[in-house]
Amino acid sequence: MNSFIALINPLYSQIEKKNMLQEKTHIRVTPTQNSKIDQVDWENLPFGKVFSDHMLLMEYRDGAWQDAEIMEFGNISFHPATSAIHYGQAIFEGMKANKSESGELLIFRPEMNARRFQESCERMCMPIIPEDLFVECVRKLVEVENAWIPNKPGYSLYIRPFMFATDEFVGIRPSDTYKFIIFACPVGAYYSEPVNVKIEEHYTRAAEGGVGRAKAAGNYGASMYPAKQGQMQGFHQLLWTDAKTHEYIEESGTMNIMLVINGKLITPSEDSDTILRGITKRSVIEMAQSWGIEVEERKVSVKELVEAVKDGSLTEAFGAGTAATIAHIAKIGYRDEVLVLPAIETRTISNKISEAIDAIKTGKATDTFGWIYKA
């Protein structure tokens, strides 16, 4: 009977699956006695500097993941020979949770983060966390920290799962032990204004066969120096190009790059293993296609981009990522030129998509895509 109901009612099946997972997943909760929530200035909330009361910790040892615990947020100690510090086995994810007007806890596409985390684990030779377990750990922490989800428009609870190697050993090999931690930050807007980007033709974010598709900590560490050089020239971020020829656009800073040229939404293909599979990017594509907008995922050359700006066929350019959702690009630096893009208020596609995704995230619009996971 249960299997028949599950067959004819997908919602029932989803609830049953969640209940079964909660029954077999033991997450101990040790509440803090010293909440910091009353100390938060909710009207002046910087991105990534205010942390909620609790964090989740789960350890891998003896070939298996141990029971997880939600505990008071606090510092963690390291042995000086901790292998992640020396050999870079460290990965992370990022996602957001919101609260509907009726008080429902809404997490945006955590199953996609779980799958991308698994891909990062595999590439970095780290133990995989099952998708259901990953999502349940996120769900439980959001449930515990629900009071930290801001109600202000444009604000959300940013969730940061990460994993690192913990063997106390100086030697280059995959660690036998790991820590998986999730913490959360109430956040406002990542970018307070449209961004200016520079096309980078010397430094490289990722090369074929490397770890560009993994969300590895080292990728971001390596990007800081060239990004700093660009900032000294007045640019917020870089437009990364391919490592072989620097002729093709790949990503925009820490986001996927999306362009509107002649009414088409165009973005670099993820066929190359140098480009991170973007969850916000995929959502933008799915929404655009549902509206009948033509989408092309393919190689995009620097030459095509520059010519499209100059001849006026490029009407919109933006980065798509978890932190910013949609980050409008105002100017593009190319060698000795600074190319000015159309005014933000004229950008019909990206503005409409940004509003529509935010409405789904906050429960103000019906989630016809099945993106929202209710905690």
C-alpha angles and dihedrals in degrees: 000000000000092000090050092051090047090051095053097035116048091182091058089049092052092050092047091050091050092048093049091050092050090051094054098035113079112202111172115211120208106182120214118246091206110059116188096198095105090058095061120109097216093186093058106039115163118206115262100354102093117068130196125239101264144040133193121236127190124171131208117212139138089027097300144080112254127216114293125236131201108212141160112301110253149128123304124214127228135206108231089242095052102147098223090064093053104033105026105239095156131122136169146185136206133208140151139237128199137181125236123226088259091054100257115151109234123193118190114234099318092166089066090052088050092054093046089048089054090052090051090048092053094048093047093046094245129139114272121239112218112248095240092050093048092050093046091052089052092045094051094049091049089050091052093045097041092124088062094063106106119231094204117110112260093021129105145157109273112211121205118193115181141166133202139177116257108184111135093224138113105219135095108256136102112285120249093214134049142176122221114197134176124193132168139220129194104228145183128201117333093209118033092194141019113288133240115217136192125215104239114217102168113037122058132218095196141354129210110275091023131102100275093120092052119081090232122165092230092062090065094043090054092050096057100080097052089041089053091052089053092049090054086059092052101265126126096208145355133253101225119217132199117288097231103053108356086226098115131063116236115165140351109235104295093342139075114259121235128185136189110213121170089346094305123118105230128185135163113271119252091221088104116077089223094078124076114234101247120216094195090044091053090049091051090051094048092049094047091050091050088058092051096254112150112243127197122192105189145110112308116199125213087233092056092048095049093046091048091054092048097047094044097242090117106078101165139024126176145155119241119207144132098258098048101018091201119015111185116220112222102177137016122206114213117177105299095349133086110205116206116213128210118286116278094238090060093058104103102172102047094040092050092047092047092053093045095050091047090051091054092045092054097041094248091119131041112264100231091164098059092238099134123086111198113218 
